[in-house]
Amino acid sequence: MEVRTTLLKAGLSEADSRLEGELLLRNVLGWDAVRLYTSLHDEISEEAVSRLRDPIARRAVREPLAYIIGHCDFFNRKFQIDKRALIPRPETELLVERAIAMSYHHKGEGLRIADIGTGSGILAITLALELPQSEIVAVDTSKEALELAKSNGILHGVSDRINWVIGFLTKPLTEQHNIVVANLPYVLSDNLANLEPEIGFEPLDALDGGPCGMRYIEPMIQDLPARMIPDGVALLEIDPTVAAPAKKAALATFPGGKTTVLTDFAGHARCLEIVNN
């Protein structure tokens, strides 16, 4: 079976076809990278070839690789992932980095963190591991996503330190928090059809931010003052298309606070940081 040729015909680049073909092969065979490269000329059994057909066919119709192999990497850790939740993006690591940086301002207090729209749980779990002194609540409207998040919490040994809650935005929060992180839907509805085919396999309600991309971001910002301690910080993942209206909403809600738009490694507006001064 010529895996790379199949993936090239499906529209993947030369580099992606090679890399993803290797990952699919390793996943089916249970090999690491060293075993793969030292066995390039070994004959693969017919049984292994048969098991490879289904994942290759799924990737050929542009189902995301992470859903096929059942896991993804985030902040140098492996997380389970499936169609119950959005696939984590590397850009979201910016929220973790900023949350860790801002946590040093609250060392003398019991650090309370809220993760709104937790999805697969990557933010809540990563922060529980990076900030072991913290108390964390993770909120999502999807029972199925929370089940996946809990599984990831068990996988990383922190599920008992996270309060998993079904609810809408910050409404379930009963305390004020030092840090609030959120990766809410922010893609403009009209833009969804123009995205790469892989997006069509991900849960629509985790992507669609409404006509202006602010369907969830604006009401959350408006509700934040009651959910944050003085000097607390909120970190919201955004897209460049909503950076201006998101900042405007934050300035109106926190006239005495500090609002900053942070960029990701590609130089794109990616995080709205609000300090409740």
C-alpha positions in Angstrom: 0.0 0.0 0.0 1.5 3.4 -1.0 0.3 5.5 1.8 2.0 8.7 0.8 0.6 8.6 -2.7 -3.0 8.2 -1.3 -2.6 11.1 1.0 -1.1 13.3 -1.7 -4.1 12.6 -3.9 -6.3 13.6 -1.0 -4.8 17.0 -1.1 -2.1 16.9 1.6 1.2 18.4 1.0 4.3 16.4 0.3 5.7 17.0 3.8 2.3 16.3 5.5 1.8 13.1 3.5 5.2 11.8 4.6 4.8 12.7 8.2 1.2 11.6 8.6 1.8 8.4 6.7 4.6 7.6 9.2 2.4 8.4 12.2 -0.5 6.3 10.9 1.9 3.4 10.3 3.5 3.7 13.7 0.1 3.8 15.3 -1.1 0.6 13.6 2.2 -1.2 14.2 2.7 0.1 17.7 6.2 1.2 16.8 8.2 4.3 17.9 10.1 6.5 15.5 13.4 4.7 16.0 11.8 1.3 15.3 10.1 2.7 12.2 13.3 4.1 10.7 15.4 1.0 11.5 12.8 -1.3 9.9 12.2 0.6 6.7 13.1 -2.3 4.6 11.3 -5.0 6.6 8.3 -6.5 5.1 5.0 -5.5 6.8 2.6 -8.4 7.4 -0.6 -8.7 5.4 -2.5 -8.4 8.7 -0.9 -5.0 9.4 -1.6 -3.8 5.9 -5.2 -4.8 6.3 -5.4 -2.8 9.6 -3.8 0.2 7.9 -6.5 0.4 5.2 -9.2 1.9 7.4 -7.2 4.8 8.9 -5.7 5.6 5.5 -9.2 5.7 4.0 -10.4 8.0 6.8 -7.5 10.4 6.3 -8.0 10.3 2.6 -11.4 11.9 3.1 -9.7 14.5 5.3 -10.8 13.2 8.7 -8.3 14.8 11.1 -5.3 12.7 12.1 -5.9 13.2 15.8 -9.4 11.7 15.6 -8.0 8.7 13.7 -5.1 7.9 16.1 -7.1 9.0 19.1 -4.7 11.4 20.7 -2.8 14.6 20.3 0.0 16.5 22.0 -0.4 19.7 24.0 2.2 21.4 26.2 4.5 18.3 25.8 1.8 15.9 27.1 -0.4 13.4 25.3 -4.2 13.8 25.5 -7.0 11.5 24.4 -9.1 13.1 21.7 -12.2 12.2 19.7 -15.2 13.8 18.0 -16.7 14.8 21.4 -14.4 17.8 21.5 -12.4 20.2 19.4 -8.9 19.2 18.6 -6.4 21.3 20.6 -4.3 23.7 18.6 -0.7 24.7 19.4 -1.7 28.3 19.6 -3.8 27.6 22.7 -0.6 27.0 24.7 -0.3 30.8 24.8 -3.1 30.8 27.4 -1.2 28.3 29.6 2.0 30.3 29.4 0.2 33.5 30.3 -1.7 31.9 33.1 1.5 30.5 34.6 3.1 33.9 34.3 0.2 35.7 35.9 -0.1 33.1 38.7 3.0 34.6 40.4 1.0 37.7 41.3 -1.2 35.5 43.5 1.2 33.2 45.3 0.0 34.3 48.8 -3.6 33.2 48.1 -5.3 29.9 47.4 -5.1 30.1 43.6 -8.5 29.6 42.1 -8.7 29.0 38.3 -11.7 28.6 36.1 -11.6 27.0 32.6 -14.6 28.0 30.6 -15.5 25.8 27.6 -13.0 23.1 28.7 -13.7 20.7 25.8 -11.2 17.9 26.1 -9.9 19.4 29.4 -6.4 20.4 28.1 -6.3 23.8 29.8 -7.7 22.7 33.2 -5.5 19.6 33.3 -2.3 21.3 32.1 -2.8 24.1 34.6 -3.4 21.6 37.4 -0.1 19.9 36.5 1.8 23.2 36.1 0.3 24.9 39.2 -0.2 22.1 41.7 -1.3 24.6 44.4 -4.4 25.6 42.4 -8.0 24.8 42.8 -9.7 24.4 39.4 -13.2 24.3 38.1 -13.8 23.3 34.4 -17.1 24.2 32.8 -18.7 23.0 29.5 -22.2 22.8 28.1 -21.5 19.4 26.6 -21.8 16.3 28.9 -20.0 14.3 26.3 -17.0 16.7 26.2 -16.8 16.6 30.0 -16.7 12.8 30.0 -13.7 13.0 27.6 -12.1 15.7 29.8 -12.6 13.6 32.9 -10.9 10.7 31.2 -7.9 12.9 30.4 -7.9 14.1 34.0 -7.6 10.5 35.2 -4.9 9.8 32.6 -2.8 12.6 34.0 -3.7 11.9 37.7 -5.4 15.2 38.4 -9.1 14.6 37.9 -9.8 14.6 41.6 -8.4 18.2 41.8 -10.7 19.5 39.2 -14.4 20.3 39.7 -16.1 19.3 36.4 -19.3 21.3 35.9 -22.0 21.3 33.1 -23.1 24.9 32.5 -23.1 27.9 30.3 -20.1 30.2 30.3 -19.3 31.5 33.8 -22.8 31.1 35.2 -21.9 28.0 37.3 -19.1 29.8 39.1 -19.9 30.3 42.8 -16.7 32.0 43.8 -14.4 34.7 42.5 -11.3 33.5 40.7 -7.7 34.6 40.4 -7.5 33.3 36.8 -10.2 32.6 34.2 -9.2 31.0 30.9 -11.5 30.3 28.0 -11.3 29.0 24.5 -14.8 29.7 23.2 -16.2 29.5 19.7 -15.0 32.5 17.7 -15.1 31.6 14.1 -17.5 33.8 12.1 -20.4 31.7 10.9 -19.9 32.8 7.3 -16.2 31.7 7.4 -16.9 28.1 8.5 -17.5 26.9 4.9 -14.1 28.4 3.8 -12.0 26.5 6.3 -10.0 23.3 5.6 -12.1 20.1 5.1 -10.9 18.7 8.4 -13.0 21.3 10.2 -16.1 19.6 9.0 -15.4 16.6 11.3 -15.1 18.7 14.5 -18.1 19.7 16.6 -19.8 22.7 15.0 -20.9 24.2 18.3 -17.3 24.4 19.5 -16.4 26.5 16.5 -19.3 28.7 15.5 -19.1 32.2 17.1 -22.1 33.6 15.3 -22.2 36.3 12.6 -19.6 38.5 14.3 -17.7 35.8 16.1 -18.7 37.3 19.5 -21.8 35.2 20.3 -20.1 33.8 23.4 -17.1 36.1 24.0 -19.2 39.2 24.6 -21.6 37.8 27.2 -18.7 36.2 29.0 -16.7 39.4 29.2 -19.8 41.2 30.5 -20.2 38.6 33.3 -16.5 38.5 34.2 -16.4 41.3 36.9 -18.5 39.2 39.2 -16.3 36.1 38.7 -12.8 37.7 39.2 -11.0 38.9 42.3 -9.4 42.4 42.2 -6.2 42.0 40.2 -7.5 38.8 38.8 -6.8 38.0 35.1 -9.0 36.6 32.3 -7.4 35.0 29.3 -9.6 34.5 26.3 -8.4 32.8 23.1 -9.5 34.9 20.1 -9.1 35.1 16.3 -7.7 38.2 14.6 -11.2 38.8 13.1 -12.6 39.4 16.6 -9.7 41.1 18.2 -11.0 44.6 17.8 -14.6 44.0 19.0 -13.4 41.8 21.9 -11.0 44.5 23.1 -13.8 47.1 22.8 -16.1 44.9 24.9 -13.4 44.4 27.5 -12.6 48.2 27.8 -16.3 48.9 28.2 -16.7 46.3 30.9 -13.4 47.0 32.7 -12.9 50.8 32.3 -10.3 50.8 35.1 -8.6 47.6 34.1 -5.8 46.7 31.7 -6.7 45.1 28.4 -4.1 43.7 26.1 -4.3 41.7 22.8 -1.4 39.2 22.7 -0.1 37.5 19.6 0.9 33.9 18.9 4.1 32.6 17.5 2.9 33.5 14.0 2.3 37.1 14.9 -1.5 36.8 14.9 -3.8 38.2 17.5 -4.6 35.2 19.7 -5.3 36.1 23.3 -7.3 38.8 25.0 -5.8 39.4 28.4 -7.9 41.4 30.9 -6.6 42.4 34.3 -9.2 43.5 36.8 -7.4 46.4 38.3 
